[in-house]
Amino acid sequence: MEFALWLTARLASQRRSQTDVARELGVTQAAVSQWCGGVYAPTSDRLDALLTYLACDDGDAREAVRLLAARAA
């Protein structure tokens, strides 16, 4: 699974929109759309804020980081 798919599924399961995330993290909706589309990945500080916003446990956070690392490889 790619980070973009993971994020999209996580948002859907929590019934949160890209606009909700953008507003909470102080980024544009276009930035979140690019994360969900796999165009770009969030910076480490934005990722931390995103994981907190989505109430990810340690296992979910590790999976997100693993997926981002695989994307960069």
Number of C-alpha atoms within 10 A of each C-alpha: 8 14 22 23 15 16 20 18 13 15 17 12 9 10 9 13 15 19 15 14 19 17 12 12 16 11 13 13 16 12 16 25 18 14 19 21 15 15 11 14 19 15 9 10 9 14 17 15 17 19 16 12 12 17 12 16 10 10 9 15 18 12 15 20 16 14 17 17 11 12 14 8 5
